[in-house]
Amino acid sequence: MNKKIQPKYFENAKIKCACGAVFEIGSTKELMEVEICSKCHPYYTGQERRAGEMGRIQKFKQRLAKKEELKKDGK
């Protein structure tokens, strides 16, 4: 291997997650910040999050209610 073109390898690189978990691994980057990790990912925790879905349902119901109001006002 040519030493001049290889990136520097950090034995104790830190990975910080948005949930607060910190991991140490070997990497070519010294510090990485991620949004989701194995401690907070629904697949690994067994908990399903449906916050986004509920927001879509509420928006749909609001649009439906507004449509019904317009029908009543038009008749």
C-alpha positions in Angstrom: 0.0 0.0 0.0 1.1 3.5 -0.8 1.2 5.4 2.5 0.9 8.8 0.7 -2.6 8.2 -0.6 -4.2 6.2 2.2 -6.4 8.2 4.6 -5.4 8.4 8.3 -7.1 5.6 10.4 -8.4 6.4 13.8 -8.5 3.4 16.2 -10.9 5.1 18.6 -13.2 7.1 16.4 -16.4 8.3 18.1 -19.9 8.0 16.8 -22.5 10.2 18.5 -26.2 9.6 18.0 -29.0 12.0 18.4 -30.4 9.8 21.2 -27.3 10.5 23.2 -25.5 7.1 22.7 -21.7 7.2 22.0 -19.8 4.4 20.3 -16.1 3.9 19.7 -15.0 2.1 16.5 -12.2 2.2 14.0 -12.7 4.6 11.1 -11.1 7.1 8.8 -13.2 9.9 10.3 -12.4 10.9 13.9 -16.0 12.0 14.8 -19.3 11.1 13.2 -22.8 12.3 14.2 -25.8 10.1 13.2 -29.5 10.5 13.6 -30.3 6.9 14.5 -28.4 4.0 15.9 -29.0 0.5 17.2 -30.0 1.8 20.6 -32.9 3.9 19.2 -33.8 2.2 15.9 -37.3 0.7 16.0 -36.0 -2.6 14.4 -33.6 -3.2 17.3 -35.7 -1.8 20.1 -38.9 -3.6 19.0 -40.9 -0.4 19.3 -42.7 1.0 16.3 -43.0 4.8 15.9 -45.9 6.1 13.9 -45.8 9.8 14.6 -45.6 10.8 11.0 -48.5 8.6 10.0 -50.8 10.2 12.6 -49.9 13.6 11.3 -51.0 12.5 7.8 -54.3 11.1 9.1 -55.1 14.3 10.9 -54.3 16.4 7.8 -56.6 14.2 5.7 -59.4 14.5 8.2 -59.0 18.3 8.3 -59.2 18.5 4.5 -62.2 16.2 4.5 -64.0 18.5 7.1 -63.2 21.6 5.0 -64.6 19.9 1.9 -67.8 19.1 3.8 -68.1 22.7 5.0 -67.8 24.0 1.4 -70.5 21.6 0.3 -72.9 22.9 3.0 -72.1 26.5 2.2 -72.6 26.0 -1.5 -76.1 24.4 -1.2 
